[in-house]
Amino acid sequence: MPLKASGALAALIAATALLSSGCATQVPAPPTKPAPTPTANPAPSPADTAPAVSSAADDVQVDDDIDEDAEDDLELAGANAADWPDPQTDLWSQIRNGFELDGNGKRRRVRRWTQQYATHQRHLQASLDRARPFLWHIVQRIDERGMPTELALLPIVESGYDPAARSYMGASGLWQFMPGTADHMGLSRDWWYDARNDVIASTDAALSYLDDLHKRYGGDWLLALAAYNAGPGRVDAALARAQREDPDATYWDLELPLETTEYVPKLLALRRIMFAPERFGFDWPLLDNTPRTRAVELPSQTEIAVAARMLDMSEPDLRRLNPALQRWASAPGKGSRLLVPAGKADAFKRALANATPGMLVQRSTNSYTVRRGDVLGTIAAKYHMSVAALRQANGLRSDRIRIGQKLTIPRTGAPGEPTPVAEPAQTYVVQNGDSLWEIAQRYNVDVAAMRRNNPGVRTNLRPGQTLTIPGSASPPEPSTHLVRRGDSLWDIARANDVTIADLRRWNRLEPNTRLQPGQSIAIDGPAPLPDFYEVETGDSLWSIAARFSMQVATLRSLNDMSSGSTIRPGQRLRLQPVSSS
């Protein structure tokens, strides 16, 4: 569930955190005209005392904010265009050369974010550095589709150009796809691979999504961008409301959540700075207009460590280019690819062509041949893993197996022996209502492995306790329900055959919490615990710890706070330990 900002002022003060807050949150519907005026909310059932959706509770009223005395982007462009390097040799100049959007340089929100980026240059510079291995591929795909090159700047807003970025709501990758949107756009996720973190696959999906939204809104890119962030349903409703007052209403007239009202101005502010970086005291870098990385198809399953040795680079460096690979190796079979340094690609291809499958996968135990009487459960138990993990590692849709079938055992170890950790261990903070069995199931490991990795842990857990998860599959994302206008917890619970109490516990909802249109509600397990929480007026360490089912001592420890430390609105508190991976 999104954590509310404490107001526009606090959001601006905490701008360093907000600079990469966008995420694609909603599955796009087929292109349609703006939605008709929604009907009134139905009366809530007596069984649910939580209020239904408030249509404008999360919306921000924005007055026309044009500063008539301000200079616009056209003036900036005319003053600096001659200073740009040749677009044929400089990739950033190619992007500048393809700008198509109206810069809206007189809008106060655009000017305010221009100043914000200009005065917080470390974040912007880090984003541009992270873009270097991937930018050429993104620009090529934008150019192939004839789309505005401003879209190449959107990952700065979304993720700071970090392909491994993950938001507290579960959005992931450069383009911050939520699980439901990723499924709709054909981005696969399994035990081995998450396409949301594949730079090339996710870029193709994001541009297709944006193209759909662009068509939906009759060629209006600002509405398309707003819908990418907030979801087309919410933008449709806001547009319908605004057009009842003014048939010519535009994006700037819409009442939208704070994050979305800032989202488009952030992109336009980046565009403004890029036109005239010296005007804002920013040293925009040069970047050769050639690919720095190339995608190489793997002939069969390949260990990341083996590929790194063949490329003469470190495994962590190779993983940073390929965060979509979730395990120690690519998925079994053909079809996987690695993004590798462009200068090493040809030699890597030759090395792969001369390698046998046994050279590419060197783990001591990586397969099992099914015998008469075997069932998936007994094989999983032999190798100290869950049935779900074994099924996922082999692409099985059921537990049916046949004699002679070869199964991939995704971790090393011999039957009956403890399985060594194959990937870096993860940590998990126990939440209210958790049990060791539920956590083990969520992470696709068995309870015995959990106990071995957490000496002294018993069946009864306490909220706030930190557990070490052995190298294992990441927990599957919980199924979610996208809140629509008029929804109540009672409706959602009844439709999904769960209790209201479970929904409250899984989503950490307080009794007086109002649901918001576009909000994602976990319906079959706990929503991911945020990495951070932004302190609001009236918060205390005790109230924050209670909200997230942890002890005050744990919260202090995570944030290096003493017993006398105080908190202030806008401060970011860490809720999760720093990942060891």
Secondary structure, DSSP 8 states (H G I E B T S, - for coil): -----S-HHHHHHTHHHHTT---B-S---S--S------------TT--S----TTTT-B-----B-TTS--HHHHHHHHGGGS--TTTBHHHHHHHT--S---TTBHHHHHHHHHHHH-HHHHHHHHHHHTTTHHHHHHHHHHHT--GGGGGHHHHHHTT-TT-B-TTS-BTTTTB-HHHHHHTT--B-SSBBGGG-HHHHHHHHHHHHHHHHHHTTT-HHHHHHHHHH-HHHHHHHHHHHHHH-TT--GGG--B-HHHHHHHHHHHHHHHHHH-GGGGT------BSS-SEEEEE-SS--BHHHHHHHHTS-HHHHHHH-TTB-SSB--SSS--EEEEEGGGHHHHHHHHHT--HHHH---S--EEE--TT--HHHHHHHTT--HHHHHHHTT-SSS---TT-EEE-SS---TTS-----S--EEEE--TT--HHHHHHHTT--HHHHHHHSTT--SS--TT-EEEE-S--------EEE--TT--HHHHHHHTT--HHHHHHHHT--TT----TT-EEESSS-----SEEE--TT--HHHHHHHTT--HHHHHHHTT--TT----TT-EEE-S-----
